[in-house]
Amino acid sequence: MTQVDSFDESVRSRLRDAAIGKPSVPPPPPVAIGVKRTAARSVPPSITIRQLVQDAYAKRSSDIHLRVGEPARYRIRGQMVRQSQAPISAEAFEHFLAEILTSEQRDRFQQEKELDTAIYYPGFLRCRVNCFESLTGGAIVLRLISLEVPTIDRLGLPSVLKHLVSHQQGLILVTGPTGSGKSTSIAAMIRYLNETDQRHIVTIEDPIEYVHTSKNCLISQREVGLHTHEFQHALRAVLREDPDVILIGEMRDRSTIDTALKAAQTGHLVLGTLHTKGAISTLNRLLNIYSPDEQSAMRIQILESLVSVVSQQLLPTTDGRRIAVHEILINTPAMQDYLLKGSETDAFQLMETDTIEGMQVMNQALCELILLGRITPEDAVKSSPDVGDLRRRVRNEGYDPGRSSNREFDPSAREYRPV
């Protein structure tokens, strides 16, 4: 199964046509947000957020986009697909806000013009919600999140992630563009720990996405705005909460990186995300936050703490789903030596050749999926960091576009062989 489309099929068939249930907070009276109106009467929209969520889920959408003056749009397999509903009026948008936000949240949205939150439909799913004002009026984006935390195996993630997340301390970074499934991959890693180890896992999220139930591990999830007033306050407090594993959503600034490094150096395993494309470029992104005269010392600190960088992209598959493709850097002694010297070319070559450790470059993963018939060469080219290199790899493997699969997996050799 894949990152975004990893819902359990038995649950899907049982719940697709079921009613979702009412939100736990009764909707308050609608309040106009940035819209001047003279009429006192407000006509309810012909469709509710709840119905839109049901419809988007049935169509395997990852996101719902709602905006005044525009019809609803769903993101399906990475593409924005316009729906057949009429454009959303200002009155309908106010009803949408009243359906999903509390009165306090609506007041905050009116003052700050943007709001992050989440809504929960019992027995069905959660939605991460962002409300904001735009030139044409109010807008809402909802990200659909399964209630069932996916497993590493079900998502088809590299099995080396199980080994990486089993480290007792250090820093693991999962990177990639927005919407590439970083949060889902980390959730699967936390689930693996929850089922196989006994630790205290603390997450600091804005907002909470996947909800974990403590099993072998004790899991403490904290949401910014709900369980802590400020992200930085939660970061300062987390080291006093006796954690073994800390999930710090996005490594957004110097303070966050400093805290993550301190935690990793004092015996904790830290998981974080960055919006970078490419494993080696992630180190440069971290260093660029510091002044030039600090970068040499910070390079040493980061590489002493770093366990791995997992760079991820989501691609559409030939069977109408999506699949995660990874570039994996593991901070072995040889890799650390290259990176300390700034020898990025040597580091890249080591990623390409040291596959026994679980490392790989993006073009290796893309070539593999082309040969297996999972993705098209055209989609692979769009995601490749070096198109010429990708084409050479595919030619050298004797790719035949007329075959659905050019290679099969040999379990005894743990590699793919030509068929």
C-alpha positions as CSV (number, residue, x, y, z in Angstrom):
1,M,0.0,0.0,0.0
2,T,1.0,3.6,-0.4
3,Q,1.5,6.8,1.6
4,V,-1.8,8.6,1.0
5,D,-3.9,5.7,-0.2
6,S,-3.2,3.4,2.7
7,F,-6.7,3.1,4.2
8,D,-7.8,-0.4,5.1
9,E,-10.1,-1.6,2.4
10,S,-12.4,-3.5,4.7
11,V,-12.9,-0.3,6.7
12,R,-13.4,1.7,3.5
13,S,-16.2,-0.6,2.3
14,R,-17.9,-0.6,5.7
15,L,-17.7,3.2,6.2
16,R,-18.0,4.7,2.8
17,D,-21.7,5.1,2.8
18,A,-22.1,5.5,6.6
19,A,-23.0,8.7,8.3
20,I,-20.0,10.4,9.9
21,G,-21.7,11.8,12.9
22,K,-22.0,15.3,14.3
23,P,-19.0,17.3,15.5
24,S,-18.7,17.2,19.3
25,V,-19.1,21.0,19.6
26,P,-22.5,22.4,18.5
27,P,-22.1,25.0,15.8
28,P,-22.3,28.6,17.0
29,P,-24.2,31.3,15.1
30,P,-22.3,32.2,11.9
31,V,-20.1,35.3,11.9
32,A,-19.1,37.2,8.8
33,I,-15.4,37.0,8.2
34,G,-14.1,39.9,6.2
35,V,-17.4,40.2,4.3
36,K,-19.8,43.2,4.5
37,R,-23.4,42.2,4.2
38,T,-26.6,44.1,4.3
39,A,-29.1,41.3,4.3
40,A,-29.9,39.7,7.7
41,R,-31.0,36.3,6.3
42,S,-28.4,33.6,5.8
43,V,-29.3,30.6,3.7
44,P,-27.6,27.3,4.6
45,P,-25.4,25.8,1.9
46,S,-26.8,22.8,-0.1
47,I,-23.9,20.6,1.1
48,T,-22.0,20.4,4.4
49,I,-18.3,19.9,5.3
50,R,-19.2,16.5,6.6
51,Q,-20.7,15.5,3.2
52,L,-17.7,16.9,1.3
53,V,-15.4,14.9,3.5
54,Q,-17.4,11.7,2.8
55,D,-17.4,12.4,-0.9
56,A,-13.6,13.2,-1.0
57,Y,-12.8,10.1,1.0
58,A,-14.8,7.9,-1.4
59,K,-12.8,9.5,-4.3
60,R,-9.5,8.8,-2.6
61,S,-8.7,12.4,-2.2
62,S,-5.9,13.7,0.1
63,D,-7.1,17.3,0.5
64,I,-10.3,19.4,0.1
65,H,-10.0,23.1,-1.1
66,L,-12.9,25.4,-0.4
67,R,-12.9,29.1,-1.4
68,V,-15.5,31.8,-1.7
69,G,-16.4,32.3,-5.4
70,E,-15.0,28.9,-6.4
71,P,-16.4,25.4,-6.6
72,A,-14.9,22.8,-4.3
73,R,-11.7,21.2,-5.5
74,Y,-10.2,17.9,-4.4
75,R,-6.5,16.9,-4.6
76,I,-6.6,13.4,-6.2
77,R,-3.2,11.7,-6.9
78,G,-1.5,15.0,-6.6
79,Q,-3.8,16.8,-9.1
80,M,-6.4,19.6,-8.2
81,V,-9.8,18.3,-9.5
82,R,-12.7,20.7,-9.8
83,Q,-16.0,19.3,-8.5
84,S,-19.4,19.8,-9.9
85,Q,-20.9,21.8,-7.0
86,A,-21.8,25.4,-7.5
87,P,-19.3,28.1,-6.5
88,I,-19.2,28.7,-2.7
89,S,-21.0,31.9,-1.6
90,A,-19.9,34.1,1.3
91,E,-22.9,32.9,3.3
92,A,-22.1,29.2,2.6
93,F,-18.5,29.8,3.8
94,E,-19.8,31.3,7.1
95,H,-21.9,28.1,7.6
96,F,-18.8,26.0,6.9
97,L,-16.9,27.9,9.6
98,A,-19.8,27.5,12.0
99,E,-19.8,23.7,11.3
100,I,-16.2,23.0,12.1
101,L,-15.0,25.8,14.5
102,T,-15.8,26.8,18.0
103,S,-16.8,30.4,18.8
104,E,-13.3,31.0,20.3
105,Q,-11.6,29.7,17.1
106,R,-13.8,31.9,14.9
107,D,-12.9,34.9,17.0
108,R,-9.2,34.1,16.6
109,F,-9.6,33.6,12.9
110,Q,-11.4,37.0,12.6
111,Q,-8.5,38.7,14.4
112,E,-5.5,36.8,12.9
113,K,-7.0,36.1,9.4
114,E,-5.6,32.5,9.6
115,L,-6.1,29.5,11.8
116,D,-4.7,25.9,12.1
117,T,-6.8,23.3,13.8
118,A,-8.2,19.7,13.4
119,I,-11.6,18.1,13.4
120,Y,-12.5,14.6,14.3
121,Y,-15.3,12.4,12.9
122,P,-15.6,9.4,15.4
123,G,-15.2,6.1,13.7
124,F,-14.3,7.6,10.4
125,L,-11.3,9.9,10.1
126,R,-9.6,13.2,11.2
127,C,-9.0,16.3,9.1
128,R,-6.2,18.8,9.5
129,V,-7.8,22.2,8.9
130,N,-6.3,25.5,7.7
131,C,-8.5,28.6,7.4
132,F,-7.2,31.7,5.8
133,E,-8.3,34.9,4.0
134,S,-7.5,35.5,0.3
135,L,-8.0,38.2,-2.3
136,T,-11.4,36.7,-3.3
137,G,-12.6,35.8,0.2
138,G,-12.3,33.2,2.9
139,A,-10.7,29.7,2.2
140,I,-10.5,26.4,3.9
141,V,-8.1,23.5,3.2
142,L,-8.8,20.1,4.8
143,R,-6.2,17.3,4.8
144,L,-7.9,13.9,5.3
145,I,-6.1,11.6,7.8
146,S,-7.0,8.0,8.5
147,L,-7.8,7.1,12.1
148,E,-5.7,3.9,11.7
149,V,-2.0,4.6,11.9
150,P,-0.4,2.8,8.9
151,T,2.5,0.3,9.3
152,I,5.9,0.6,7.6
153,D,5.2,-2.6,5.7
154,R,1.7,-1.6,4.5
155,L,3.0,1.7,3.2
156,G,5.8,-0.1,1.3
157,L,8.5,2.0,3.1
158,P,12.1,0.8,3.1
159,S,12.6,-1.8,5.9
160,V,15.8,0.1,7.0
161,L,13.4,2.6,8.7
162,K,12.7,-0.1,11.3
163,H,16.4,-0.2,12.1
164,L,16.8,3.5,12.1
165,V,14.0,4.3,14.5
166,S,15.3,1.6,16.9
167,H,18.3,3.8,17.7
168,Q,18.4,4.9,21.4
169,Q,19.5,8.4,20.6
170,G,20.3,10.7,17.7
171,L,18.5,12.8,15.1
172,I,16.4,11.4,12.2
173,L,15.1,13.8,9.6
174,V,12.4,13.1,7.1
175,T,12.4,15.6,4.3
176,G,10.5,16.4,1.2
177,P,8.1,19.0,-0.3
178,T,4.7,19.7,1.2
179,G,2.2,16.9,0.7
180,S,4.9,14.2,0.2
181,G,3.7,12.1,3.1
182,K,6.4,13.0,5.7
183,S,3.9,12.9,8.6
184,T,2.6,9.5,7.5
185,S,6.0,8.0,7.3
186,I,6.9,9.3,10.8
187,A,3.6,8.0,12.1
188,A,4.4,4.5,10.8
189,M,7.8,4.7,12.5
190,I,6.2,5.6,15.8
191,R,3.7,2.8,15.4
192,Y,6.6,0.3,14.9
193,L,8.2,1.5,18.1
194,N,4.9,1.4,19.9
195,E,4.5,-2.3,19.0
196,T,8.1,-3.4,19.5
197,D,9.8,-1.3,22.2
198,Q,9.0,0.2,25.6
199,R,9.7,3.9,25.6
200,H,8.1,7.2,26.4
201,I,7.3,9.0,23.1
202,V,6.4,12.8,23.3
203,T,5.1,14.5,20.2
204,I,4.8,18.3,19.7
205,E,2.4,18.9,16.7
206,D,0.6,21.8,15.1
207,P,-1.9,20.3,14.9
208,I,-2.0,16.6,15.9
209,E,-2.5,14.5,12.8
210,Y,-2.4,10.7,13.5
211,V,-3.6,9.8,16.9
212,H,-1.6,7.0,18.6
213,T,-2.9,4.7,21.3
214,S,-0.3,3.7,23.9
215,K,0.6,0.0,23.6
216,N,4.1,-1.1,24.6
217,C,5.2,2.5,24.6
218,L,3.6,5.4,26.5
219,I,2.8,8.1,24.0
220,S,2.1,11.7,25.0
221,Q,0.8,13.9,22.1
222,R,0.7,17.7,22.6
223,E,-1.0,20.1,20.2
224,V,0.1,23.7,19.9
225,G,-2.8,26.0,20.9
226,L,-4.6,23.2,22.7
227,H,-2.1,21.6,25.1
228,T,0.6,24.4,25.0
229,H,0.3,28.0,24.1
230,E,3.5,28.3,22.1
231,F,5.7,25.8,20.2
232,Q,8.8,27.1,21.8
233,H,7.4,26.7,25.3
234,A,6.6,23.0,24.6
235,L,10.1,22.5,23.2
236,R,11.7,24.0,26.4
237,A,9.5,21.8,28.6
238,V,9.9,18.5,26.7
239,L,13.3,17.6,28.2
240,R,11.7,17.7,31.7
241,E,9.0,15.2,30.7
242,D,11.3,12.2,30.8
243,P,11.0,11.3,27.1
244,D,12.9,8.6,25.2
245,V,11.7,9.7,21.8
246,I,10.7,13.2,20.8
247,L,8.8,14.1,17.6
248,I,9.3,17.8,16.7
249,G,7.1,18.5,13.7
250,E,8.9,20.9,11.5
251,M,12.5,22.0,12.2
252,R,11.4,25.6,11.5
253,D,14.1,27.9,13.0
254,R,17.3,28.1,14.9
255,S,15.7,27.6,18.3
256,T,14.0,24.4,17.2
257,I,17.2,23.0,15.7
258,D,19.2,23.9,18.8
259,T,16.7,22.1,21.0
260,A,16.6,19.1,18.8
261,L,20.4,18.8,18.8
262,K,20.5,19.2,22.6
263,A,18.0,16.5,23.0
264,A,19.8,14.2,20.6
265,Q,23.1,14.8,22.4
266,T,21.6,14.0,25.8
267,G,20.4,10.5,25.1
268,H,17.1,11.0,23.2
269,L,16.0,9.9,19.8
270,V,14.6,13.0,17.9
271,L,12.4,12.8,14.8
272,G,11.8,16.0,12.7
273,T,10.9,17.1,9.3
274,L,12.3,19.7,6.8
275,H,11.0,21.0,3.5
276,T,14.1,20.1,1.5
277,K,14.6,18.0,-1.7
278,G,17.6,15.7,-1.4
279,A,19.3,14.2,1.5
280,I,22.7,15.9,1.2
281,S,21.1,19.3,0.7
282,T,19.4,18.9,4.0
283,L,22.7,19.4,5.9
284,N,23.3,22.6,4.0
285,R,19.8,23.9,4.8
286,L,20.5,23.4,8.5
287,L,23.9,25.1,8.3
288,N,22.5,28.1,6.4
289,I,20.4,29.0,9.5
290,Y,23.6,29.8,11.3
291,S,26.0,32.7,10.6
292,P,29.1,31.8,8.5
293,D,31.5,31.9,11.5
294,E,29.3,29.4,13.4
295,Q,28.8,26.9,10.5
296,S,32.0,25.0,11.1
297,A,31.2,24.2,14.7
298,M,27.6,23.5,13.9
299,R,28.6,21.1,11.2
300,I,30.4,19.0,13.8
301,Q,27.5,19.1,16.2
302,I,24.9,18.1,13.6
303,L,27.0,15.3,12.2
304,E,27.7,14.0,15.7
305,S,24.0,13.8,16.4
306,L,22.7,12.7,13.0
307,V,21.4,9.2,12.4
308,S,19.8,9.5,9.0
309,V,18.2,11.7,6.5
310,V,15.2,10.2,4.6
311,S,14.2,12.3,1.6
312,Q,10.8,11.5,0.2
313,Q,8.5,12.2,-2.8
314,L,5.1,10.9,-3.7
315,L,4.4,9.8,-7.3
316,P,1.3,8.6,-9.1
317,T,1.4,4.8,-9.8
318,T,0.2,3.0,-12.9
319,D,-2.7,1.4,-11.0
320,G,-4.3,4.8,-9.9
321,R,-2.7,5.2,-6.5
322,R,0.4,7.0,-5.2
323,I,3.7,5.6,-3.9
324,A,6.5,7.1,-1.8
325,V,10.0,7.2,-3.3
326,H,13.0,7.6,-1.1
327,E,16.6,8.8,-1.0
328,I,18.3,7.6,2.2
329,L,21.5,8.9,3.8
330,I,22.8,7.0,6.8
331,N,25.5,8.7,8.9
332,T,28.0,5.8,8.9
333,P,31.6,6.7,9.9
334,A,32.6,6.9,6.3
335,M,29.7,9.2,5.5
336,Q,30.4,11.4,8.5
337,D,34.0,11.7,7.4
338,Y,33.0,12.9,3.9
339,L,30.4,15.3,5.2
340,L,32.8,16.8,7.8
341,K,35.2,17.5,5.0
342,G,32.4,18.9,2.8
343,S,33.0,16.3,0.1
344,E,29.5,16.1,-1.2
345,T,30.4,14.2,-4.4
346,D,32.1,11.4,-2.4
347,A,29.1,11.4,0.0
348,F,26.7,11.0,-2.9
349,Q,28.8,8.2,-4.4
350,L,28.8,6.4,-1.0
351,M,25.0,6.6,-0.9
352,E,24.8,5.1,-4.3
353,T,27.2,2.1,-3.6
354,D,26.7,1.3,0.1
355,T,23.3,-0.3,-0.3
356,I,24.1,-3.0,2.3
357,E,23.6,-0.3,4.9
358,G,20.3,0.7,3.3
359,M,21.4,3.8,1.6
360,Q,20.2,4.8,-1.9
361,V,19.9,7.8,-4.2
362,M,16.6,9.0,-5.7
363,N,17.4,7.8,-9.2
364,Q,18.0,4.2,-7.9
365,A,14.6,4.2,-6.4
366,L,12.9,5.7,-9.5
367,C,14.6,3.3,-11.8
368,E,13.5,0.4,-9.7
369,L,9.9,1.4,-9.9
370,I,10.0,2.0,-13.6
371,L,11.4,-1.5,-14.1
372,L,8.7,-3.0,-12.0
373,G,6.0,-1.1,-13.9
374,R,4.8,0.8,-10.9
375,I,5.4,4.2,-12.3
376,T,5.7,5.7,-15.8
377,P,9.0,7.0,-17.1
378,E,7.3,10.4,-17.6
379,D,6.4,10.7,-13.9
380,A,9.9,9.5,-12.9
381,V,11.5,12.2,-15.1
382,K,9.5,14.9,-13.3
383,S,10.9,13.9,-9.9
384,S,14.4,13.0,-10.9
385,P,17.2,15.3,-9.7
386,D,19.3,14.2,-12.7
387,V,17.2,13.2,-15.8
388,G,20.2,12.1,-17.9
389,D,21.5,9.8,-15.1
390,L,18.0,8.3,-14.7
391,R,17.7,7.6,-18.5
392,R,21.1,5.9,-18.5
393,R,20.2,3.7,-15.6
394,V,17.0,2.6,-17.3
395,R,18.7,1.9,-20.6
396,N,21.4,-0.1,-18.8
397,E,18.8,-2.3,-17.2
398,G,17.2,-3.1,-20.6
399,Y,13.8,-1.5,-19.9
400,D,11.0,-2.7,-22.2
401,P,8.0,-0.4,-22.0
402,G,5.8,-3.2,-23.4
403,R,6.2,-5.3,-20.2
404,S,4.3,-4.6,-17.0
405,S,7.3,-5.7,-15.0
406,N,10.9,-6.2,-16.2
407,R,12.3,-7.6,-13.0
408,E,11.1,-9.7,-10.0
409,F,12.3,-9.8,-6.4
410,D,14.6,-12.7,-5.4
411,P,14.1,-13.1,-1.6
412,S,17.2,-15.2,-1.2
413,A,19.5,-12.7,-2.8
414,R,17.4,-9.7,-1.5
415,E,17.5,-8.0,-4.8
416,Y,15.6,-7.6,-8.1
417,R,16.6,-9.8,-11.0
418,P,15.7,-9.6,-14.7
419,V,12.8,-11.7,-15.9
